[in-house]
């Protein structure tokens, strides 16, 4: 149910942008995701303990976005920085969630055997958010 609503909202968001902008965002998301998954599975560095820091960074972004909604005059000057920070945070989330799934030498925390649906949903949402931030960065609005 949740992923269906997410897909509908994603489709509605994409209708506002030109096709070439959507394809650029898809390509950037795919390349970055493949690179991050390769890094997460091959590095010796353990990112599974970074959950609380990522959670707080995400909450700070949410609060900052909420405050920006009250001051629309600042939106144009800070939108690019906001999107870049969003790409950075969700890039870390992709590495974090992939290492939680893979376990192995990254086993400070990990998903249990019964939690693989939640794990797949976490990675899916990370990728969708990366796409939306890339679309915000490189998106050109559609001409009617």
Residue pairs with C-beta under 8 A, 6 or more apart in sequence:
2 121
3 121
3 124
6 125
6 128
10 128
10 131
10 132
13 132
13 135
14 22
14 135
15 142
16 139
16 141
16 142
17 135
17 139
17 140
17 141
17 142
18 139
18 140
18 141
18 142
18 143
20 140
21 135
21 138
21 139
21 140
22 135
22 139
24 134
24 138
25 131
25 134
25 135
25 137
25 138
25 139
26 131
28 134
28 138
29 127
29 130
29 131
29 134
32 87
32 91
32 130
33 94
33 127
33 130
36 91
36 94
36 95
36 98
37 94
37 98
39 95
40 47
40 94
40 95
40 98
40 99
40 102
40 106
41 98
41 99
41 102
44 105
46 99
46 105
46 106
46 107
46 108
47 92
47 95
47 96
47 99
47 106
48 96
48 99
48 100
48 106
48 107
48 108
48 109
48 110
49 108
49 109
50 92
50 96
51 96
51 109
54 89
54 92
54 93
54 96
57 89
57 92
58 89
58 93
61 82
61 85
61 86
61 89
64 82
65 82
68 74
68 75
68 78
68 82
79 136
80 137
83 133
83 134
83 136
83 137
84 133
84 137
86 129
86 132
86 133
86 136
87 130
87 133
87 134
87 137
90 126
90 129
90 130
90 133
91 130
93 122
93 126
93 129
94 123
94 126
94 127
94 130
97 119
97 122
97 123
97 126
98 123
99 106
100 106
100 109
100 110
100 111
100 119
100 122
101 110
101 111
101 116
101 119
101 123
103 110
103 111
111 118
111 119
